[in-house]
């Protein structure tokens, strides 16, 4: 999508980097045939998603964008009350 800022936030970058490291760890231990290391890497993948979600809730994620022709529900209720 042209002009989108999807994923260009600290929350997204942090979550993706942690998950990428987890995938690398899991793949390394898969080749080494070590199930414990593999599952540790998969745990890092999940941790990346959790950290990204928490950071987003803390305000480090993408801010909501409302199109002028599709205002948020609160604005629609106000507009309906005026008419």
C-alpha positions, 0 to 999 in steps of 0.5 A, a space after each residue: 500500500 503506497 504511503 503506508 507507515 505500517 510497521 515503521 514503529 519502535 514496537 514493530 521493529 523490536 518485536 520483529 528483531 526479537 522474533 527473527 533472533 528466535 527463528 535463527 536460534 530455533 533453526 540452528 538448534 534444529 540442524 544440531 538436533 537439539 529439541 530443547 534449544 529449538 523450543 527455546 528459540 520458539 519461545 523467543 519468537 513468542 516473546 517477540 510478539 508479546 513484547 511488540 504488543 506490550 510496547 504498542 499498548 504503551 503508545 510506541 505502536 502505530 497511531 490510529 488513522 481515521 479517513 475523513 469520509 469514515 470518521 470514528 464511531 464517536 464522531 458519527 454519533 455526534 454528527 447524528 445528534 446534530 442532524 
